[in-house]
Amino acid sequence: MTTLFAQQALLPDGWARDVRVEIGADGRIGAVARDSAPGGQRLDILLPAPANLHSHAFQRAMAGLTEARGPDPRDSFWTWRQLMFRFLDRLTPEDVQAIAAFVQMQMLEAGYACNVEFHYLHHRPGGAPYADLAEMVARIAAAAEQSGIGLTLLPVLYQQGGCDGRALGAGQVRFGNDPDRFARLMEGTRAALAGLPADTVPGVAPHSLRAVTPEGLAAAVALGDGPIHMHLAEQVAEVEEVQAAHGARPVRWLLDHAPVDPRWCLIHCTQMVPDETLALAATGAVAGLCPITESSLGDGIFDGVRWLGAGGAFGVGSDSNIRIALTEELRTLEYSQRLRDRSRAALARPGRSTGRVLFEGAARGGAQAAGRDSGAIAPGCWADLLALDGGAVDLVGRQGDTALDAWIFAGDDRAVAEVWSAGRHLVRGGRHRARAAITAAYLRTLQGLRDAL
């Protein structure tokens, strides 16, 4: 048993002082006691560690390479996408493993305890499957074994190049599967994950309404009882294409044709109109928000005020991984609402500060989206925990909600001192236990990619 003692901790019913947390050998929280005598490892501020609910790990190696303007004078998501396709055509399974381990290490050092990987890079360059259909899945699993992070792995079904059923383009063929081969890929995924810890979760991800047929969507949903993730209503051009092909906007079509419920996580949703926002929130599905990437790609602003007002669940993810920063995702989400509405403290609630609403929402929603028993410091939950350094300049003397606000809006992820994932103590003093080896492998991979490109 591991014992932690925190001067202050955020529990499900609010802040508490002198909190003793016991972690069992199974990686779950065994007991939580307030007003306890000191004992065990002493911590300043203890929080539930959220899940990073949306990641394309391989894109981390592209960070900083797509900021020059393309041939189109009005650069957009679609020109960025072409650059991404050219880049990924160079990646080997060894590259993907090294990049994923580095991404997971950075997630842990930022305060995330779980990586929800939206995994669509399946095949060889040119589209031929590897001898083991789940080769790339196994590489993500191997990275998680090295980093120790909790893993929810979502193989992606990607069938077509658009709603008109056109064939996959040259940059997409490494993603492609029909429903039958995807079902075999899911079998291989479960086998590849079998050797990972008990907190590992498989799920499915029909990529988007552009990339799957209605029949493919139904087949993917039927493949398991885990999380279901899908890109939805991210871009204006996507909304227009879906409406032209299916006679309805993406959110409305999905609600009318799929059993959307709390198992689902819909990614981005930056192009919803008010009635869609309210209807989707009512399903209990999670809005998977990636504010840094959405800002980078010019996706638009999620209607967070209306969503939270309707009781909608949300979490955050690092998506393209150009910058892996938990506090910055939360801060950007709030600031986008302020800029749009010319307001302040847009997501705060009576008795709960902006930082508290953001952090608790991300912890709960991320756990739901990951299919993971976490998101709270409570008996029976996985011990997904992060401790902040109360001696960090912006946190000295701060208590309760004010400490969260100071960390999210004035500080940064350097205040993260310790992180546990399902009881595995992976970050100590702000550094991942395998940082040197993981970083060295990543740098070797980057050098190889630079030479190839």
Secondary structure, DSSP 8 states (H G I E B T S, - for coil): -EEEEEEEEEETTEEEEEEEEEE-TTSBEEEEESS----SEEEEEEEE--EEEEE-GGGGGGTTSS-S--SSSS--HHHHHHHHHHHHTT--HHHHHHHHHHHHHHHHHHT--EEEEEE---S-TTS---SSTTHHHHHHHHHHHHH--EEEEEEEE---SSTT-----TTTTTT---HHHHHHHHHHHHHHHTTS-TT-EE-BEE--TTTS-HHHHHHHHTT-SS-EEEEES--HHHHHHHHHHHSS-HHHHHHHHS---TTEEEEE-TT--HHHHHHHHHTT-EEEE-HHHHHHHT-----HHHHHHTT-EEEE--BT-SS--HHHHHHHHHHHHHHHHT-SSTT-BTTB-HHHHHHHHHHHHHHHHHT-S-SSSSTTSB--EEEE-TTSGGGTT--HHHHHHIIIII--GGGEEEEEETTEEEEETTEETTHHHHHHHHHHHHHHHHHH-
